[in-house]
Amino acid sequence: MKSLSLVVALSMAVLAEPALAQSQGVAKNEIVLGSIQDLSGPLAGFGKQARLGMLLRVDELNEQGGVHGRKIKLLIEDSGYDPKRAVLAAQKLVNQDKIFLMAGHIGTAQNNAAMPVQFEKNVINFLPITAAREMYEPFHKLKYSFAATYFDQIRLALPKMVKDKGAKKVCTIYQDDEFGLEVVRGAEAAMKVVGGDLAEKTSYKRGATDFSSQVAKMKAAGCDLVVLGTIIRETIGTIAESRKTGFNPIFLGSSASYTDLIHKLGGKPMDGLYATMTVQQPYLDEASQPIRFWANKYKTKFNEDPTVFSVYGYSIIDLFIRAAQKAGPTLTTESFIKAMDTMVVPPDIFGSAEFTFGPQKRLGSNMSRLSQIQDGRWKPISEYIKP
């Protein structure tokens, strides 16, 4: 009799395996989410801000009782902006911590390295903090991306800049990895539109701190507009070196350089930098009352000023909550995907574009607009540039 009961129990366990695997990370009173941030490497400033933004939205939700009675437990691992460490972090979160999905993982190479670990266990890669096309191409049912790609940002903004500024020699300096190459590809596509080519291309290795040779190369080429495939310290280093040598072209960066850290760390020489952006930097004294209220709430909770990456983190969790609510009380990977594939998210208080997703549409929006550092703070200077 005991052996028969054991056989029945084992048979039921085998039959239940797909359902259990489908709802990994979902318990009666809890949803376990994971995120991988750079908390110790070159993007630690971004990673810390994204983490705090996520935690603010998680705490708000949990204080209100959760999603269909389930509170969110957010587990965050540090990659140090190293793809190998990102894989180890993904293995821990997916296989040991049994997360439901990966939210807001930062970095292009890091996501590319970690996604196979997730997909093997049917874990969604949800709104990674990178604007690379690989975050939604090629199509995979477990990929969802929110950020206008670096490629589209530059492809659409650069022709406008060339025309408005009368630029004759457009050049680029870029990080020698997939992120930087996406910026370059966008610039090359844009130059085809205006009937020209990039006059100079120069690269640097990830982690570089000296940009004197790259700046000298662009100066010698007579560049009057430089597209920056750079992030924080590389943007500051390139512009600072340029100003020091009397080289003053127009600088245009992607959303990777749209951060308050540029002017906070780089000072007055950063004035004039243009960058593409999708949501506003939330200054504490912002003219918009809703942004000002949110920014001061963040400041009160964490005792530091919020940034655009704080907004990214907050918005990523907010969109997860919307979709999980729509998926209903029985939350599984499939029910979540079904909900996401009908999502239409209106513009928010931070000035984002409308997001739409569908069965074959995994990018929320491909539009961005231009902002410029004026007197030490970012000022939006254009509407969304449509394809």
C-alpha positions in Angstrom: 0.0 0.0 0.0 2.9 2.3 0.9 4.6 1.6 -2.4 1.4 2.3 -4.3 1.0 5.6 -2.5 4.7 6.5 -3.3 4.1 5.7 -7.0 1.0 7.9 -7.0 2.9 10.7 -5.2 5.8 10.5 -7.6 3.4 10.5 -10.6 1.7 13.6 -9.4 5.0 15.3 -8.8 6.1 14.6 -12.4 2.8 15.8 -13.8 3.0 19.0 -11.7 6.6 19.8 -12.7 5.7 22.0 -15.8 3.2 24.0 -13.7 5.7 24.5 -10.9 8.4 25.6 -13.4 6.0 27.9 -15.0 5.3 29.8 -11.8 8.8 29.8 -10.3 9.1 32.7 -7.9 5.3 33.0 -7.2 4.0 32.0 -3.9 0.6 32.6 -2.2 1.8 35.8 -0.5 4.9 36.7 -2.5 6.5 37.4 -5.9 10.2 37.1 -6.1 11.9 39.3 -8.6 15.6 39.6 -9.4 17.8 42.3 -10.8 21.5 42.6 -11.7 23.1 46.0 -11.2 26.6 47.4 -11.3 27.2 48.3 -7.7 31.0 48.2 -7.7 32.2 48.9 -11.2 32.4 51.8 -13.7 28.5 52.2 -13.8 28.1 51.9 -10.0 26.5 55.4 -9.9 23.8 54.2 -12.3 23.3 50.9 -10.6 22.8 52.3 -7.2 20.3 54.8 -8.5 18.3 52.2 -10.4 18.3 50.0 -7.3 16.9 52.7 -5.1 14.2 53.6 -7.7 13.1 50.0 -7.8 13.0 49.8 -4.0 10.9 52.9 -3.8 8.2 51.4 -6.0 8.4 48.0 -4.3 7.9 49.6 -0.9 5.0 51.7 -2.1 3.3 48.6 -3.5 3.9 46.4 -0.4 2.6 49.1 1.9 -0.6 49.0 -0.2 -0.9 45.2 0.2 0.8 44.0 -3.0 -0.5 42.6 -6.3 -3.6 40.4 -5.8 -2.4 39.9 -2.2 1.2 39.1 -3.1 4.0 41.4 -1.9 7.1 41.8 -4.0 10.5 40.6 -2.8 13.3 42.1 -4.8 16.7 40.4 -4.9 19.6 42.4 -6.4 23.0 41.0 -7.3 26.2 43.0 -8.3 27.8 42.3 -11.7 30.5 45.0 -11.4 29.7 45.6 -15.1 31.5 42.4 -15.9 29.6 39.9 -18.2 31.2 36.9 -16.5 30.0 38.1 -13.1 26.6 38.8 -14.7 26.3 35.1 -15.7 27.2 34.0 -12.1 24.6 36.4 -10.7 21.9 35.2 -13.1 22.7 31.6 -12.2 22.2 32.4 -8.5 19.0 34.4 -9.0 17.4 31.9 -11.5 18.6 28.5 -10.1 19.0 29.2 -6.4 16.7 32.1 -5.5 14.1 30.9 -8.1 13.1 34.4 -9.3 9.9 34.9 -11.4 11.6 37.4 -13.8 14.7 39.5 -14.2 13.9 43.2 -14.0 16.0 46.1 -15.1 19.4 44.3 -15.5 21.9 46.9 -16.5 24.4 46.7 -19.3 24.4 45.4 -22.9 27.1 42.8 -22.8 25.9 41.7 -19.3 22.4 41.1 -20.5 23.6 39.2 -23.6 25.7 37.0 -21.4 22.9 36.3 -18.8 19.8 35.8 -21.0 20.6 32.2 -22.0 20.7 31.3 -18.3 17.3 32.8 -17.8 15.7 31.5 -20.9 16.7 27.9 -20.1 14.4 28.2 -17.0 11.6 30.2 -18.7 12.5 33.4 -16.9 11.6 36.7 -18.6 14.2 39.4 -19.3 12.0 42.4 -18.3 12.9 46.0 -19.4 16.7 45.8 -19.1 18.5 49.1 -18.5 20.3 49.2 -21.9 19.1 50.5 -25.2 20.7 47.8 -27.4 18.6 46.1 -30.1 19.5 42.7 -28.8 17.1 43.3 -25.9 14.2 42.7 -28.2 15.8 41.3 -31.4 15.8 38.6 -32.6 12.3 38.0 -31.3 12.0 35.9 -28.2 8.8 35.5 -26.2 10.8 36.1 -23.0 12.3 39.5 -24.1 10.7 42.9 -23.2 12.4 46.2 -23.7 11.3 49.8 -22.9 14.2 51.9 -24.1 14.5 53.5 -27.6 17.6 51.9 -28.9 21.0 53.6 -29.1 20.8 52.9 -32.8 17.5 54.7 -33.3 18.3 57.5 -30.9 21.4 58.6 -32.9 19.9 57.6 -36.3 17.0 60.0 -35.8 18.7 62.8 -33.8 21.9 63.2 -35.8 20.4 64.4 -39.1 18.5 67.1 -37.2 21.7 68.2 -35.4 23.7 68.2 -38.6 21.0 70.4 -40.3 20.4 72.7 -37.4 24.1 73.3 -36.6 25.4 73.2 -40.2 28.0 70.5 -39.3 30.4 69.6 -42.1 32.7 67.0 -40.4 30.9 64.5 -38.2 33.1 62.1 -36.2 32.6 59.6 -33.4 34.4 58.3 -30.3 33.0 55.1 -28.9 33.5 52.3 -26.4 34.9 49.3 -28.1 32.0 46.9 -27.3 28.4 46.2 -28.4 27.1 49.4 -26.7 29.6 51.7 -28.5 29.1 49.9 -31.8 25.4 50.4 -31.7 26.0 54.2 -31.4 28.4 54.1 -34.4 25.9 52.1 -36.5 23.2 54.7 -35.7 25.6 57.5 -36.7 26.5 55.7 -40.0 22.8 55.2 -40.8 22.1 58.9 -40.0 25.0 60.0 -42.3 23.5 58.1 -45.2 20.3 60.2 -44.7 22.2 63.5 -45.0 24.4 62.2 -47.8 27.8 61.9 -46.1 30.1 59.7 -44.1 31.8 59.9 -40.7 35.0 61.9 -41.1 36.7 60.1 -38.2 36.0 57.1 -36.0 38.1 56.4 -32.9 37.5 53.9 -30.1 38.7 53.1 -26.5 38.6 50.0 -24.4 36.0 49.6 -21.7 37.4 51.1 -18.4 39.8 53.5 -20.2 40.6 56.8 -18.4 42.9 58.6 -20.8 41.4 60.0 -24.0 44.2 62.3 -25.2 45.1 60.3 -28.3 41.5 59.9 -29.4 40.8 63.7 -28.9 44.0 64.6 -30.8 42.9 62.3 -33.6 39.5 64.0 -33.9 41.0 67.5 -33.6 43.5 66.7 -36.4 40.5 65.6 -38.6 38.8 69.0 -38.0 35.6 67.4 -36.6 32.9 70.0 -35.8 30.3 67.5 -34.4 31.3 64.5 -32.3 28.9 61.6 -31.6 29.7 60.1 -28.2 29.4 56.3 -27.8 30.4 57.0 -24.2 28.9 56.6 -20.7 29.8 58.6 -17.5 33.6 59.1 -17.0 34.4 58.6 -20.7 32.0 61.4 -21.6 33.5 63.7 -19.0 37.1 62.6 -19.9 36.6 63.2 -23.6 34.9 66.6 -23.2 37.4 67.8 -20.5 40.4 66.8 -22.6 38.8 68.5 -25.6 38.2 71.8 -23.8 41.8 71.7 -22.4 43.3 71.4 -25.9 41.0 74.1 -27.4 39.0 71.6 -29.3 35.3 72.7 -29.0 33.0 70.7 -31.4 29.4 70.1 -30.8 29.1 66.9 -28.6 26.0 64.6 -29.0 25.6 61.6 -26.7 23.0 58.9 -26.3 20.8 58.3 -23.3 23.8 56.5 -21.7 25.3 59.9 -21.1 22.1 61.6 -20.1 22.7 61.7 -16.3 23.2 64.4 -13.7 26.6 62.8 -12.9 28.0 64.4 -16.1 27.6 67.9 -14.8 28.0 67.1 -11.1 31.4 65.4 -11.7 32.5 67.3 -14.9 31.5 70.8 -13.9 31.3 73.8 -16.1 33.2 72.3 -19.1 30.2 70.0 -19.6 27.9 72.8 -20.5 26.7 72.6 -24.1 26.6 68.8 -24.3 23.6 67.4 -26.1 22.1 63.9 -25.4 19.1 61.9 -26.4 16.7 61.1 -23.6 13.3 59.5 -22.9 12.4 60.7 -19.4 13.3 63.9 -17.6 16.0 64.2 -15.0 13.9 64.7 -11.8 15.4 67.8 -10.1 14.1 68.6 -6.6 13.1 72.1 -7.7 11.6 70.9 -11.1 8.9 73.2 -12.4 6.5 70.2 -12.8 4.7 69.7 -9.5 4.3 65.9 -9.9 8.0 65.4 -10.6 8.9 67.8 -7.7 6.7 65.8 -5.3 8.2 62.5 -6.4 11.8 63.7 -6.3 11.3 65.0 -2.7 9.7 61.8 -1.6 12.7 59.9 -3.0 15.1 62.4 -1.2 13.2 62.0 2.1 13.5 58.2 1.9 17.1 57.7 0.7 18.7 61.0 1.8 20.0 61.7 -1.7 18.8 63.3 -4.9 17.1 61.1 -7.5 18.4 60.8 -11.0 17.1 59.6 -14.4 18.3 56.1 -13.4 16.2 56.3 -10.3 13.2 57.0 -12.6 14.2 54.0 -14.8 14.2 51.7 -11.8 10.9 53.1 -10.5 9.2 52.9 -13.8 10.4 49.3 -14.5 8.8 48.0 -11.3 5.7 50.1 -11.9 5.2 48.5 -15.4 5.7 45.1 -13.9 3.0 45.9 -11.3 0.6 47.0 -14.0 1.1 43.8 -16.0 0.9 41.6 -13.0 -2.4 43.2 -12.0 -3.7 42.6 -15.4 -2.5 39.0 -15.5 -4.9 38.2 -12.6 -4.6 36.2 -9.4 -3.1 33.2 -11.1 0.3 34.6 -12.0 2.4 32.4 -14.3 4.9 33.3 -17.0 2.3 32.6 -19.6 -0.4 34.7 -18.0 2.1 37.6 -17.5 3.2 37.4 -21.2 -0.5 37.4 -22.3 -1.1 40.5 -20.2 2.1 42.3 -21.4 1.1 41.6 -25.0 -2.0 43.8 -24.6 -0.3 46.6 -22.6 -0.7 50.3 -23.6 1.1 52.5 -21.1 0.3 56.3 -21.4 3.0 58.9 -20.9 3.9 59.3 -17.3 4.8 62.3 -15.1 8.5 62.1 -16.2 7.6 62.8 -19.9 8.0 59.4 -21.4 6.5 58.5 -24.7 3.6 56.1 -24.8 4.6 52.4 -24.6 2.8 49.7 -26.5 3.5 45.9 -26.5 2.1 43.1 -28.6 2.5 39.4 -29.5 5.2 40.4 -32.0 6.2 43.8 -30.5 8.7 43.6 -27.7 10.0 47.2 -27.7 7.7 49.7 -25.9 8.8 52.8 -27.9 11.6 53.7 -30.3 11.3 57.5 -29.8 13.6 59.8 -28.0 14.1 63.6 -27.8 17.0 66.0 -27.3 18.2 67.6 -24.1 21.2 69.9 -23.4 23.3 70.8 -20.3 22.7 74.5 -19.8 24.2 76.2 -16.7 24.8 72.9 -15.0 21.5 71.1 -15.5 19.7 69.2 -18.3 17.1 71.1 -20.3 14.8 69.3 -22.8 15.1 71.2 -26.1 12.9 69.1 -28.5 9.8 67.1 -28.8 10.0 63.3 -29.5 11.7 62.8 -32.9 9.5 60.3 -34.8 10.9 57.8 -37.2 
